Amino acid sequence: MLHACLSVAIDDFIRVVGQMQDDVEDAEELLVDETRSVEIDRPYQIKRELLEFRRCVSPLCAPLTQLATLDFTPIPEDARPYFRDLSDRVQEVRENIHTMEDQLTNILQAALALVSVKDNRDMRKISAAVAILAVPTTLGAIYGTNFDNIPELHWEYGYFALLVVNAVLMLVLFLVFRRFRWL
């Protein structure tokens, strides 16, 4: 009777492990799917479920090992191999849980790395835009100081020359950042 009850419970554990392995594989596929944004919540949720599941499975290991190996009067000698089989199956479930936890840890680390890389790309684009816009801001600040002794102010084409210098510097910066793949 004890063997039958434990066997049903362990069969349920094995079924749950199979479902959780499917969930872990789905989380891994979501990570490598470039059409979607990186999802961290789902792998973390699965990891939490695995921790709770491990807390349910772990307490069975020691008693099953004792039932399979120790001389215990209510368990006949010829029934011990059946309990050994149950003990082996529970150990296998624990190992699968441990493997999935490692997989989820790796998935979470990869997801965080992808988020970091994406953030770095965004910051490069913002930095490049700020650098390009700094050129006209600086030149405008210099020529907006209301000094009369700036030589280009009295030149007939000074305004147009400043616009050309502005455009050329902005274009050069744009091309440099494009070459470095910041834009």
VMD Tcl script that builds the backbone (N, CA, C; Angstrom):
set m [mol new atoms 549]
animate dup $m
set s [atomselect $m all]
$s set {name element resname resid chain x y z} {
  {N N MET 1 A 0.825 -1.190 0.000}
  {CA C MET 1 A 0.000 0.000 0.000}
  {C C MET 1 A 0.880 1.268 0.000}
  {N N LEU 2 A 1.891 1.280 0.850}
  {CA C LEU 2 A 2.813 2.418 0.906}
  {C C LEU 2 A 3.505 2.604 -0.442}
  {N N HIS 3 A 3.942 1.516 -1.028}
  {CA C HIS 3 A 4.614 1.581 -2.328}
  {C C HIS 3 A 3.678 2.156 -3.388}
  {N N ALA 4 A 2.432 1.729 -3.409}
  {CA C ALA 4 A 1.468 2.210 -4.407}
  {C C ALA 4 A 1.221 3.707 -4.256}
  {N N CYS 5 A 1.058 4.181 -3.040}
  {CA C CYS 5 A 0.831 5.619 -2.809}
  {C C CYS 5 A 2.041 6.438 -3.237}
  {N N LEU 6 A 3.218 5.981 -2.819}
  {CA C LEU 6 A 4.438 6.694 -3.196}
  {C C LEU 6 A 4.661 6.658 -4.705}
  {N N SER 7 A 4.333 5.557 -5.331}
  {CA C SER 7 A 4.506 5.432 -6.777}
  {C C SER 7 A 3.632 6.429 -7.523}
  {N N VAL 8 A 2.384 6.595 -7.075}
  {CA C VAL 8 A 1.476 7.570 -7.705}
  {C C VAL 8 A 2.034 8.985 -7.531}
  {N N ALA 9 A 2.505 9.309 -6.323}
  {CA C ALA 9 A 3.048 10.649 -6.074}
  {C C ALA 9 A 4.272 10.911 -6.935}
  {N N ILE 10 A 5.148 9.921 -7.033}
  {CA C ILE 10 A 6.381 10.104 -7.809}
  {C C ILE 10 A 6.073 10.179 -9.300}
  {N N ASP 11 A 5.069 9.421 -9.759}
  {CA C ASP 11 A 4.645 9.544 -11.161}
  {C C ASP 11 A 4.150 10.953 -11.457}
  {N N ASP 12 A 3.437 11.541 -10.490}
  {CA C ASP 12 A 3.002 12.937 -10.656}
  {C C ASP 12 A 4.203 13.877 -10.708}
  {N N PHE 13 A 5.208 13.609 -9.876}
  {CA C PHE 13 A 6.424 14.419 -9.904}
  {C C PHE 13 A 7.076 14.357 -11.282}
  {N N ILE 14 A 7.147 13.148 -11.840}
  {CA C ILE 14 A 7.766 12.976 -13.157}
  {C C ILE 14 A 6.969 13.722 -14.224}
  {N N ARG 15 A 5.641 13.686 -14.119}
  {CA C ARG 15 A 4.793 14.425 -15.076}
  {C C ARG 15 A 5.038 15.930 -14.955}
  {N N VAL 16 A 5.128 16.413 -13.716}
  {CA C VAL 16 A 5.374 17.848 -13.497}
  {C C VAL 16 A 6.744 18.242 -14.038}
  {N N VAL 17 A 7.748 17.395 -13.844}
  {CA C VAL 17 A 9.087 17.674 -14.378}
  {C C VAL 17 A 9.029 17.809 -15.895}
  {N N GLY 18 A 8.285 16.937 -16.548}
  {CA C GLY 18 A 8.144 17.026 -18.010}
  {C C GLY 18 A 7.511 18.335 -18.449}
  {N N GLN 19 A 6.471 18.762 -17.723}
  {CA C GLN 19 A 5.821 20.037 -18.058}
  {C C GLN 19 A 6.762 21.212 -17.816}
  {N N MET 20 A 7.518 21.138 -16.741}
  {CA C MET 20 A 8.437 22.237 -16.443}
  {C C MET 20 A 9.588 22.273 -17.447}
  {N N GLN 21 A 10.022 21.113 -17.927}
  {CA C GLN 21 A 11.053 21.098 -18.964}
  {C C GLN 21 A 10.535 21.781 -20.228}
  {N N ASP 22 A 9.261 21.556 -20.552}
  {CA C ASP 22 A 8.664 22.249 -21.696}
  {C C ASP 22 A 8.653 23.757 -21.467}
  {N N ASP 23 A 8.329 24.179 -20.244}
  {CA C ASP 23 A 8.324 25.610 -19.923}
  {C C ASP 23 A 9.725 26.208 -20.045}
  {N N VAL 24 A 10.729 25.478 -19.575}
  {CA C VAL 24 A 12.115 25.970 -19.656}
  {C C VAL 24 A 12.532 26.095 -21.119}
  {N N GLU 25 A 12.178 25.112 -21.940}
  {CA C GLU 25 A 12.512 25.177 -23.370}
  {C C GLU 25 A 11.805 26.345 -24.044}
  {N N ASP 26 A 10.547 26.596 -23.651}
  {CA C ASP 26 A 9.821 27.747 -24.206}
  {C C ASP 26 A 10.496 29.060 -23.809}
  {N N ALA 27 A 10.931 29.139 -22.554}
  {CA C ALA 27 A 11.621 30.351 -22.094}
  {C C ALA 27 A 12.920 30.554 -22.860}
  {N N GLU 28 A 13.608 29.461 -23.156}
  {CA C GLU 28 A 14.857 29.551 -23.911}
  {C C GLU 28 A 14.591 29.997 -25.346}
  {N N GLU 29 A 13.521 29.486 -25.945}
  {CA C GLU 29 A 13.169 29.894 -27.303}
  {C C GLU 29 A 12.783 31.367 -27.357}
  {N N LEU 30 A 12.081 31.846 -26.324}
  {CA C LEU 30 A 11.717 33.258 -26.276}
  {C C LEU 30 A 12.961 34.146 -26.198}
  {N N LEU 31 A 13.988 33.631 -25.543}
  {CA C LEU 31 A 15.222 34.409 -25.407}
  {C C LEU 31 A 15.902 34.615 -26.748}
  {N N VAL 32 A 15.923 33.594 -27.585}
  {CA C VAL 32 A 16.624 33.692 -28.865}
  {C C VAL 32 A 15.741 34.240 -29.976}
  {N N ASP 33 A 14.454 34.480 -29.679}
  {CA C ASP 33 A 13.549 35.048 -30.675}
  {C C ASP 33 A 13.838 36.540 -30.809}
  {N N GLU 34 A 14.420 36.931 -31.927}
  {CA C GLU 34 A 14.846 38.319 -32.117}
  {C C GLU 34 A 13.684 39.258 -32.433}
  {N N THR 35 A 12.523 38.713 -32.767}
  {CA C THR 35 A 11.387 39.563 -33.109}
  {C C THR 35 A 10.693 40.101 -31.868}
  {N N ARG 36 A 10.989 39.529 -30.705}
  {CA C ARG 36 A 10.350 39.964 -29.464}
  {C C ARG 36 A 11.373 40.627 -28.553}
  {N N SER 37 A 10.871 41.400 -27.627}
  {CA C SER 37 A 11.778 41.991 -26.643}
  {C C SER 37 A 12.182 40.920 -25.631}
  {N N VAL 38 A 13.282 41.165 -24.971}
  {CA C VAL 38 A 13.807 40.194 -24.015}
  {C C VAL 38 A 12.860 40.128 -22.814}
  {N N GLU 39 A 12.478 38.899 -22.466}
  {CA C GLU 39 A 11.545 38.697 -21.359}
  {C C GLU 39 A 12.274 38.053 -20.197}
  {N N ILE 40 A 12.250 38.707 -19.052}
  {CA C ILE 40 A 12.935 38.203 -17.870}
  {C C ILE 40 A 11.934 37.626 -16.871}
  {N N ASP 41 A 10.714 38.105 -16.910}
  {CA C ASP 41 A 9.720 37.691 -15.925}
  {C C ASP 41 A 9.396 36.206 -15.985}
  {N N ARG 42 A 9.204 35.666 -17.170}
  {CA C ARG 42 A 8.795 34.263 -17.299}
  {C C ARG 42 A 9.878 33.291 -16.788}
  {N N PRO 43 A 11.145 33.426 -17.201}
  {CA C PRO 43 A 12.160 32.522 -16.630}
  {C C PRO 43 A 12.275 32.636 -15.112}
  {N N TYR 44 A 12.130 33.843 -14.599}
  {CA C TYR 44 A 12.219 34.026 -13.151}
  {C C TYR 44 A 11.051 33.329 -12.456}
  {N N GLN 45 A 9.864 33.440 -13.030}
  {CA C GLN 45 A 8.690 32.785 -12.466}
  {C C GLN 45 A 8.865 31.258 -12.477}
  {N N ILE 46 A 9.382 30.714 -13.565}
  {CA C ILE 46 A 9.622 29.271 -13.644}
  {C C ILE 46 A 10.648 28.845 -12.603}
  {N N LYS 47 A 11.667 29.673 -12.416}
  {CA C LYS 47 A 12.701 29.345 -11.419}
  {C C LYS 47 A 12.098 29.302 -10.017}
  {N N ARG 48 A 11.211 30.232 -9.716}
  {CA C ARG 48 A 10.532 30.228 -8.415}
  {C C ARG 48 A 9.687 28.964 -8.246}
  {N N GLU 49 A 8.981 28.556 -9.304}
  {CA C GLU 49 A 8.183 27.328 -9.244}
  {C C GLU 49 A 9.074 26.111 -9.028}
  {N N LEU 50 A 10.237 26.104 -9.671}
  {CA C LEU 50 A 11.173 24.992 -9.479}
  {C C LEU 50 A 11.668 24.914 -8.040}
  {N N LEU 51 A 11.926 26.063 -7.436}
  {CA C LEU 51 A 12.367 26.067 -6.042}
  {C C LEU 51 A 11.295 25.471 -5.130}
  {N N GLU 52 A 10.044 25.846 -5.367}
  {CA C GLU 52 A 8.949 25.293 -4.566}
  {C C GLU 52 A 8.808 23.791 -4.816}
  {N N PHE 53 A 8.962 23.389 -6.055}
  {CA C PHE 53 A 8.852 21.976 -6.405}
  {C C PHE 53 A 9.968 21.168 -5.748}
  {N N ARG 54 A 11.163 21.731 -5.746}
  {CA C ARG 54 A 12.294 21.049 -5.104}
  {C C ARG 54 A 12.029 20.872 -3.612}
  {N N ARG 55 A 11.405 21.870 -2.991}
  {CA C ARG 55 A 11.073 21.760 -1.570}
  {C C ARG 55 A 10.081 20.620 -1.306}
  {N N CYS 56 A 9.258 20.304 -2.295}
  {CA C CYS 56 A 8.319 19.188 -2.149}
  {C C CYS 56 A 9.000 17.846 -2.354}
  {N N VAL 57 A 9.948 17.791 -3.268}
  {CA C VAL 57 A 10.571 16.521 -3.640}
  {C C VAL 57 A 11.683 16.125 -2.674}
  {N N SER 58 A 12.485 17.061 -2.252}
  {CA C SER 58 A 13.676 16.763 -1.448}
  {C C SER 58 A 13.404 15.969 -0.173}
  {N N PRO 59 A 12.350 16.258 0.573}
  {CA C PRO 59 A 12.142 15.492 1.814}
  {C C PRO 59 A 11.882 13.994 1.596}
  {N N LEU 60 A 11.519 13.594 0.397}
  {CA C LEU 60 A 11.258 12.175 0.143}
  {C C LEU 60 A 12.524 11.355 -0.061}
  {N N CYS 61 A 13.613 11.990 -0.417}
  {CA C CYS 61 A 14.827 11.247 -0.789}
  {C C CYS 61 A 15.370 10.396 0.346}
  {N N ALA 62 A 15.587 10.984 1.485}
  {CA C ALA 62 A 16.188 10.242 2.603}
  {C C ALA 62 A 15.289 9.104 3.086}
  {N N PRO 63 A 13.990 9.327 3.318}
  {CA C PRO 63 A 13.154 8.197 3.768}
  {C C PRO 63 A 13.084 7.056 2.751}
  {N N LEU 64 A 13.027 7.394 1.456}
  {CA C LEU 64 A 12.980 6.334 0.448}
  {C C LEU 64 A 14.282 5.548 0.408}
  {N N THR 65 A 15.382 6.233 0.565}
  {CA C THR 65 A 16.676 5.547 0.606}
  {C C THR 65 A 16.726 4.610 1.817}
  {N N GLN 66 A 16.229 5.068 2.943}
  {CA C GLN 66 A 16.211 4.225 4.135}
  {C C GLN 66 A 15.293 3.023 3.949}
  {N N LEU 67 A 14.137 3.227 3.353}
  {CA C LEU 67 A 13.222 2.112 3.109}
  {C C LEU 67 A 13.837 1.083 2.167}
  {N N ALA 68 A 14.655 1.557 1.235}
  {CA C ALA 68 A 15.260 0.640 0.265}
  {C C ALA 68 A 16.488 -0.068 0.807}
  {N N THR 69 A 17.152 0.501 1.799}
  {CA C THR 69 A 18.433 -0.078 2.236}
  {C C THR 69 A 18.427 -0.630 3.660}
  {N N LEU 70 A 17.715 -0.011 4.569}
  {CA C LEU 70 A 17.774 -0.434 5.972}
  {C C LEU 70 A 16.828 -1.604 6.246}
  {N N ASP 71 A 17.156 -2.327 7.276}
  {CA C ASP 71 A 16.307 -3.425 7.697}
  {C C ASP 71 A 15.168 -2.851 8.534}
  {N N PHE 72 A 13.991 -2.820 7.925}
  {CA C PHE 72 A 12.828 -2.219 8.555}
  {C C PHE 72 A 11.735 -3.285 8.586}
  {N N THR 73 A 11.291 -3.675 9.749}
  {CA C THR 73 A 10.413 -4.819 9.933}
  {C C THR 73 A 9.135 -4.768 9.092}
  {N N PRO 74 A 8.417 -3.633 9.044}
  {CA C PRO 74 A 7.172 -3.655 8.251}
  {C C PRO 74 A 7.400 -3.830 6.741}
  {N N ILE 75 A 8.615 -3.575 6.247}
  {CA C ILE 75 A 8.905 -3.720 4.821}
  {C C ILE 75 A 9.600 -5.058 4.614}
  {N N PRO 76 A 8.984 -5.986 3.903}
  {CA C PRO 76 A 9.640 -7.278 3.670}
  {C C PRO 76 A 10.871 -7.126 2.771}
  {N N GLU 77 A 11.765 -8.064 2.897}
  {CA C GLU 77 A 13.037 -8.040 2.146}
  {C C GLU 77 A 12.788 -8.023 0.635}
  {N N ASP 78 A 11.800 -8.771 0.173}
  {CA C ASP 78 A 11.547 -8.840 -1.272}
  {C C ASP 78 A 10.897 -7.563 -1.818}
  {N N ALA 79 A 10.436 -6.647 -0.948}
  {CA C ALA 79 A 9.834 -5.381 -1.400}
  {C C ALA 79 A 10.864 -4.270 -1.522}
  {N N ARG 80 A 12.042 -4.466 -0.989}
  {CA C ARG 80 A 13.067 -3.413 -1.022}
  {C C ARG 80 A 13.449 -2.972 -2.433}
  {N N PRO 81 A 13.563 -3.865 -3.397}
  {CA C PRO 81 A 13.888 -3.391 -4.757}
  {C C PRO 81 A 12.849 -2.410 -5.313}
  {N N TYR 82 A 11.609 -2.579 -4.910}
  {CA C TYR 82 A 10.573 -1.656 -5.381}
  {C C TYR 82 A 10.788 -0.259 -4.782}
  {N N PHE 83 A 11.159 -0.239 -3.508}
  {CA C PHE 83 A 11.446 1.055 -2.882}
  {C C PHE 83 A 12.753 1.656 -3.417}
  {N N ARG 84 A 13.686 0.786 -3.784}
  {CA C ARG 84 A 14.919 1.267 -4.404}
  {C C ARG 84 A 14.600 1.940 -5.740}
  {N N ASP 85 A 13.658 1.328 -6.474}
  {CA C ASP 85 A 13.225 1.921 -7.739}
  {C C ASP 85 A 12.588 3.294 -7.495}
  {N N LEU 86 A 11.747 3.387 -6.477}
  {CA C LEU 86 A 11.138 4.681 -6.144}
  {C C LEU 86 A 12.205 5.699 -5.747}
  {N N SER 87 A 13.168 5.256 -4.965}
  {CA C SER 87 A 14.254 6.145 -4.547}
  {C C SER 87 A 15.040 6.636 -5.760}
  {N N ASP 88 A 15.313 5.747 -6.695}
  {CA C ASP 88 A 16.038 6.146 -7.908}
  {C C ASP 88 A 15.231 7.150 -8.726}
  {N N ARG 89 A 13.933 6.941 -8.799}
  {CA C ARG 89 A 13.094 7.858 -9.579}
  {C C ARG 89 A 13.041 9.249 -8.931}
  {N N VAL 90 A 12.979 9.272 -7.600}
  {CA C VAL 90 A 12.984 10.575 -6.907}
  {C C VAL 90 A 14.324 11.268 -7.106}
  {N N GLN 91 A 15.412 10.513 -7.049}
  {CA C GLN 91 A 16.736 11.105 -7.297}
  {C C GLN 91 A 16.812 11.668 -8.710}
  {N N GLU 92 A 16.234 10.964 -9.655}
  {CA C GLU 92 A 16.224 11.443 -11.041}
  {C C GLU 92 A 15.421 12.744 -11.154}
  {N N VAL 93 A 14.300 12.809 -10.454}
  {CA C VAL 93 A 13.497 14.044 -10.454}
  {C C VAL 93 A 14.318 15.187 -9.864}
  {N N ARG 94 A 15.011 14.936 -8.751}
  {CA C ARG 94 A 15.851 15.979 -8.143}
  {C C ARG 94 A 16.946 16.449 -9.087}
  {N N GLU 95 A 17.577 15.517 -9.775}
  {CA C GLU 95 A 18.628 15.890 -10.729}
  {C C GLU 95 A 18.059 16.706 -11.883}
  {N N ASN 96 A 16.874 16.339 -12.352}
  {CA C ASN 96 A 16.235 17.118 -13.421}
  {C C ASN 96 A 15.906 18.525 -12.947}
  {N N ILE 97 A 15.439 18.645 -11.729}
  {CA C ILE 97 A 15.141 19.968 -11.170}
  {C C ILE 97 A 16.421 20.794 -11.106}
  {N N HIS 98 A 17.490 20.186 -10.620}
  {CA C HIS 98 A 18.769 20.892 -10.525}
  {C C HIS 98 A 19.253 21.347 -11.907}
  {N N THR 99 A 19.121 20.469 -12.895}
  {CA C THR 99 A 19.528 20.812 -14.268}
  {C C THR 99 A 18.704 21.975 -14.804}
  {N N MET 100 A 17.394 21.932 -14.562}
  {CA C MET 100 A 16.534 23.019 -15.046}
  {C C MET 100 A 16.842 24.328 -14.330}
  {N N GLU 101 A 17.171 24.254 -13.041}
  {CA C GLU 101 A 17.554 25.476 -12.322}
  {C C GLU 101 A 18.808 26.090 -12.930}
  {N N ASP 102 A 19.770 25.243 -13.275}
  {CA C ASP 102 A 20.986 25.741 -13.925}
  {C C ASP 102 A 20.660 26.363 -15.280}
  {N N GLN 103 A 19.794 25.690 -16.044}
  {CA C GLN 103 A 19.397 26.233 -17.345}
  {C C GLN 103 A 18.742 27.592 -17.179}
  {N N LEU 104 A 17.842 27.709 -16.212}
  {CA C LEU 104 A 17.148 28.977 -16.006}
  {C C LEU 104 A 18.104 30.069 -15.528}
  {N N THR 105 A 19.072 29.692 -14.728}
  {CA C THR 105 A 20.083 30.676 -14.312}
  {C C THR 105 A 20.831 31.197 -15.537}
  {N N ASN 106 A 21.201 30.292 -16.426}
  {CA C ASN 106 A 21.885 30.697 -17.654}
  {C C ASN 106 A 20.982 31.539 -18.540}
  {N N ILE 107 A 19.711 31.174 -18.629}
  {CA C ILE 107 A 18.761 31.947 -19.435}
  {C C ILE 107 A 18.622 33.354 -18.866}
  {N N LEU 108 A 18.493 33.458 -17.548}
  {CA C LEU 108 A 18.368 34.777 -16.925}
  {C C LEU 108 A 19.623 35.618 -17.137}
  {N N GLN 109 A 20.786 35.006 -17.016}
  {CA C GLN 109 A 22.030 35.739 -17.240}
  {C C GLN 109 A 22.127 36.205 -18.691}
  {N N ALA 110 A 21.754 35.346 -19.620}
  {CA C ALA 110 A 21.787 35.730 -21.036}
  {C C ALA 110 A 20.779 36.837 -21.316}
  {N N ALA 111 A 19.608 36.753 -20.708}
  {CA C ALA 111 A 18.595 37.789 -20.910}
  {C C ALA 111 A 19.084 39.133 -20.377}
  {N N LEU 112 A 19.695 39.115 -19.214}
  {CA C LEU 112 A 20.225 40.360 -18.655}
  {C C LEU 112 A 21.360 40.914 -19.509}
  {N N ALA 113 A 22.174 40.038 -20.057}
  {CA C ALA 113 A 23.255 40.487 -20.952}
  {C C ALA 113 A 22.666 41.110 -22.210}
  {N N LEU 114 A 21.618 40.509 -22.769}
  {CA C LEU 114 A 20.982 41.082 -23.965}
  {C C LEU 114 A 20.371 42.438 -23.673}
  {N N VAL 115 A 19.743 42.572 -22.522}
  {CA C VAL 115 A 19.171 43.867 -22.141}
  {C C VAL 115 A 20.281 44.905 -22.009}
  {N N SER 116 A 21.387 44.502 -21.414}
  {CA C SER 116 A 22.522 45.411 -21.248}
  {C C SER 116 A 23.090 45.839 -22.605}
  {N N VAL 117 A 23.224 44.894 -23.520}
  {CA C VAL 117 A 23.735 45.219 -24.862}
  {C C VAL 117 A 22.792 46.188 -25.565}
  {N N LYS 118 A 21.497 45.944 -25.450}
  {CA C LYS 118 A 20.509 46.837 -26.078}
  {C C LYS 118 A 20.592 48.234 -25.473}
  {N N ASP 119 A 20.715 48.299 -24.150}
  {CA C ASP 119 A 20.853 49.599 -23.493}
  {C C ASP 119 A 22.124 50.312 -23.947}
  {N N ASN 120 A 23.217 49.579 -24.107}
  {CA C ASN 120 A 24.465 50.180 -24.571}
  {C C ASN 120 A 24.312 50.738 -25.983}
  {N N ARG 121 A 23.606 50.003 -26.850}
  {CA C ARG 121 A 23.370 50.506 -28.213}
  {C C ARG 121 A 22.570 51.805 -28.170}
  {N N ASP 122 A 21.549 51.815 -27.337}
  {CA C ASP 122 A 20.724 53.027 -27.221}
  {C C ASP 122 A 21.550 54.203 -26.702}
  {N N MET 123 A 22.393 53.934 -25.716}
  {CA C MET 123 A 23.216 55.009 -25.157}
  {C C MET 123 A 24.217 55.536 -26.185}
  {N N ARG 124 A 24.745 54.651 -27.026}
  {CA C ARG 124 A 25.655 55.105 -28.088}
  {C C ARG 124 A 24.930 56.024 -29.055}
  {N N LYS 125 A 23.726 55.652 -29.427}
  {CA C LYS 125 A 22.955 56.491 -30.364}
  {C C LYS 125 A 22.652 57.849 -29.747}
  {N N ILE 126 A 22.281 57.837 -28.487}
  {CA C ILE 126 A 22.000 59.106 -27.813}
  {C C ILE 126 A 23.269 59.947 -27.721}
  {N N SER 127 A 24.386 59.320 -27.368}
  {CA C SER 127 A 25.663 60.049 -27.266}
  {C C SER 127 A 26.075 60.624 -28.612}
  {N N ALA 128 A 25.890 59.856 -29.672}
  {CA C ALA 128 A 26.241 60.347 -31.006}
  {C C ALA 128 A 25.371 61.536 -31.383}
  {N N ALA 129 A 24.088 61.450 -31.104}
  {CA C ALA 129 A 23.183 62.563 -31.421}
  {C C ALA 129 A 23.567 63.809 -30.633}
  {N N VAL 130 A 23.912 63.633 -29.363}
  {CA C VAL 130 A 24.315 64.783 -28.539}
  {C C VAL 130 A 25.598 65.396 -29.083}
  {N N ALA 131 A 26.549 64.557 -29.494}
  {CA C ALA 131 A 27.809 65.081 -30.036}
  {C C ALA 131 A 27.569 65.848 -31.326}
  {N N ILE 132 A 26.714 65.338 -32.177}
  {CA C ILE 132 A 26.423 66.032 -33.448}
  {C C ILE 132 A 25.723 67.358 -33.173}
  {N N LEU 133 A 24.791 67.361 -32.242}
  {CA C LEU 133 A 24.071 68.601 -31.933}
  {C C LEU 133 A 24.906 69.580 -31.112}
  {N N ALA 134 A 26.004 69.135 -30.556}
  {CA C ALA 134 A 26.884 70.025 -29.791}
  {C C ALA 134 A 27.612 70.998 -30.708}
  {N N VAL 135 A 27.833 70.590 -31.966}
  {CA C VAL 135 A 28.554 71.473 -32.905}
  {C C VAL 135 A 27.783 72.762 -33.150}
  {N N PRO 136 A 26.542 72.722 -33.610}
  {CA C PRO 136 A 25.850 73.995 -33.839}
  {C C PRO 136 A 25.587 74.765 -32.546}
  {N N THR 137 A 25.418 74.042 -31.444}
  {CA C THR 137 A 25.210 74.714 -30.167}
  {C C THR 137 A 26.444 75.520 -29.782}
  {N N THR 138 A 27.619 74.915 -29.933}
  {CA C THR 138 A 28.867 75.598 -29.581}
  {C C THR 138 A 29.124 76.783 -30.502}
  {N N LEU 139 A 28.980 76.554 -31.810}
  {CA C LEU 139 A 29.215 77.655 -32.746}
  {C C LEU 139 A 28.199 78.778 -32.546}
  {N N GLY 140 A 26.958 78.409 -32.259}
  {CA C GLY 140 A 25.941 79.434 -31.994}
  {C C GLY 140 A 26.246 80.216 -30.734}
  {N N ALA 141 A 26.775 79.536 -29.731}
  {CA C ALA 141 A 27.120 80.217 -28.488}
  {C C ALA 141 A 28.272 81.185 -28.698}
  {N N ILE 142 A 29.266 80.780 -29.499}
  {CA C ILE 142 A 30.411 81.657 -29.752}
  {C C ILE 142 A 29.978 82.894 -30.531}
  {N N TYR 143 A 29.197 82.690 -31.563}
  {CA C TYR 143 A 28.808 83.831 -32.404}
  {C C TYR 143 A 27.624 84.601 -31.846}
  {N N GLY 144 A 27.057 84.123 -30.771}
  {CA C GLY 144 A 25.969 84.865 -30.157}
  {C C GLY 144 A 26.406 85.684 -28.964}
  {N N THR 145 A 27.695 85.919 -28.818}
  {CA C THR 145 A 28.218 86.623 -27.646}
  {C C THR 145 A 28.176 88.144 -27.777}
  {N N ASN 146 A 27.767 88.660 -28.904}
  {CA C ASN 146 A 27.623 90.104 -29.123}
  {C C ASN 146 A 28.942 90.868 -29.059}
  {N N PHE 147 A 30.065 90.229 -29.432}
  {CA C PHE 147 A 31.327 90.937 -29.546}
  {C C PHE 147 A 31.444 91.457 -30.969}
  {N N ASP 148 A 31.977 92.613 -31.108}
  {CA C ASP 148 A 32.097 93.219 -32.435}
  {C C ASP 148 A 33.426 92.880 -33.087}
  {N N ASN 149 A 34.371 92.342 -32.340}
  {CA C ASN 149 A 35.707 92.108 -32.900}
  {C C ASN 149 A 35.902 90.673 -33.411}
  {N N ILE 150 A 34.846 89.941 -33.706}
  {CA C ILE 150 A 34.972 88.641 -34.350}
  {C C ILE 150 A 35.117 88.916 -35.841}
  {N N PRO 151 A 36.256 88.494 -36.453}
  {CA C PRO 151 A 36.556 88.895 -37.831}
  {C C PRO 151 A 35.492 88.485 -38.839}
  {N N GLU 152 A 34.897 87.345 -38.666}
  {CA C GLU 152 A 33.956 86.861 -39.684}
  {C C GLU 152 A 32.649 87.645 -39.685}
  {N N LEU 153 A 32.387 88.406 -38.626}
  {CA C LEU 153 A 31.131 89.151 -38.557}
  {C C LEU 153 A 31.084 90.263 -39.611}
  {N N HIS 154 A 32.231 90.803 -39.957}
  {CA C HIS 154 A 32.269 91.898 -40.921}
  {C C HIS 154 A 32.518 91.410 -42.334}
  {N N TRP 155 A 32.683 90.145 -42.478}
  {CA C TRP 155 A 32.887 89.567 -43.801}
  {C C TRP 155 A 31.527 89.338 -44.434}
  {N N GLU 156 A 31.436 89.603 -45.724}
  {CA C GLU 156 A 30.149 89.538 -46.427}
  {C C GLU 156 A 29.552 88.134 -46.392}
  {N N TYR 157 A 30.403 87.087 -46.459}
  {CA C TYR 157 A 29.911 85.707 -46.491}
  {C C TYR 157 A 30.149 84.974 -45.159}
  {N N GLY 158 A 30.372 85.672 -44.077}
  {CA C GLY 158 A 30.669 85.068 -42.775}
  {C C GLY 158 A 29.533 84.183 -42.254}
  {N N TYR 159 A 28.311 84.669 -42.419}
  {CA C TYR 159 A 27.150 83.905 -41.955}
  {C C TYR 159 A 27.042 82.584 -42.707}
  {N N PHE 160 A 27.204 82.659 -44.038}
  {CA C PHE 160 A 27.092 81.448 -44.857}
  {C C PHE 160 A 28.266 80.497 -44.595}
  {N N ALA 161 A 29.441 81.072 -44.353}
  {CA C ALA 161 A 30.606 80.236 -44.043}
  {C C ALA 161 A 30.372 79.485 -42.723}
  {N N LEU 162 A 29.790 80.174 -41.741}
  {CA C LEU 162 A 29.491 79.525 -40.466}
  {C C LEU 162 A 28.483 78.389 -40.664}
  {N N LEU 163 A 27.482 78.584 -41.485}
  {CA C LEU 163 A 26.512 77.527 -41.771}
  {C C LEU 163 A 27.170 76.333 -42.468}
  {N N VAL 164 A 28.069 76.611 -43.405}
  {CA C VAL 164 A 28.769 75.530 -44.109}
  {C C VAL 164 A 29.670 74.769 -43.139}
  {N N VAL 165 A 30.434 75.489 -42.304}
  {CA C VAL 165 A 31.296 74.833 -41.318}
  {C C VAL 165 A 30.449 73.976 -40.372}
  {N N ASN 166 A 29.335 74.528 -39.963}
  {CA C ASN 166 A 28.400 73.796 -39.113}
  {C C ASN 166 A 27.960 72.488 -39.773}
  {N N ALA 167 A 27.488 72.583 -41.001}
  {CA C ALA 167 A 26.988 71.421 -41.734}
  {C C ALA 167 A 28.108 70.400 -41.974}
  {N N VAL 168 A 29.293 70.870 -42.334}
  {CA C VAL 168 A 30.411 69.961 -42.606}
  {C C VAL 168 A 30.820 69.217 -41.329}
  {N N LEU 169 A 30.948 69.938 -40.226}
  {CA C LEU 169 A 31.320 69.289 -38.972}
  {C C LEU 169 A 30.264 68.270 -38.531}
  {N N MET 170 A 29.003 68.632 -38.677}
  {CA C MET 170 A 27.932 67.697 -38.314}
  {C C MET 170 A 27.952 66.464 -39.218}
  {N N LEU 171 A 28.202 66.668 -40.511}
  {CA C LEU 171 A 28.267 65.551 -41.454}
  {C C LEU 171 A 29.467 64.648 -41.143}
  {N N VAL 172 A 30.601 65.252 -40.833}
  {CA C VAL 172 A 31.801 64.460 -40.495}
  {C C VAL 172 A 31.524 63.619 -39.242}
  {N N LEU 173 A 30.944 64.237 -38.236}
  {CA C LEU 173 A 30.618 63.480 -37.023}
  {C C LEU 173 A 29.627 62.361 -37.318}
  {N N PHE 174 A 28.638 62.645 -38.141}
  {CA C PHE 174 A 27.660 61.621 -38.515}
  {C C PHE 174 A 28.353 60.442 -39.201}
  {N N LEU 175 A 29.244 60.742 -40.141}
  {CA C LEU 175 A 29.944 59.671 -40.864}
  {C C LEU 175 A 30.879 58.880 -39.946}
  {N N VAL 176 A 31.535 59.567 -39.020}
  {CA C VAL 176 A 32.414 58.880 -38.072}
  {C C VAL 176 A 31.596 57.941 -37.190}
  {N N PHE 177 A 30.496 58.444 -36.674}
  {CA C PHE 177 A 29.666 57.584 -35.828}
  {C C PHE 177 A 29.031 56.450 -36.625}
  {N N ARG 178 A 28.723 56.698 -37.857}
  {CA C ARG 178 A 28.178 55.638 -38.718}
  {C C ARG 178 A 29.226 54.569 -38.964}
  {N N ARG 179 A 30.477 54.998 -39.168}
  {CA C ARG 179 A 31.563 54.048 -39.393}
  {C C ARG 179 A 31.816 53.178 -38.163}
  {N N PHE 180 A 31.700 53.767 -36.978}
  {CA C PHE 180 A 31.862 53.018 -35.728}
  {C C PHE 180 A 30.600 52.259 -35.350}
  {N N ARG 181 A 29.573 52.362 -36.178}
  {CA C ARG 181 A 28.277 51.693 -35.987}
  {C C ARG 181 A 27.567 52.139 -34.717}
  {N N TRP 182 A 27.723 53.407 -34.438}
  {CA C TRP 182 A 26.954 53.977 -33.334}
  {C C TRP 182 A 25.604 54.461 -33.829}
  {N N LEU 183 A 25.519 54.713 -35.105}
  {CA C LEU 183 A 24.252 55.140 -35.713}
  {C C LEU 183 A 23.851 54.175 -36.793}
}
mol reanalyze $m
mol bondsrecalc $m
mol representation Tube
mol addrep $m
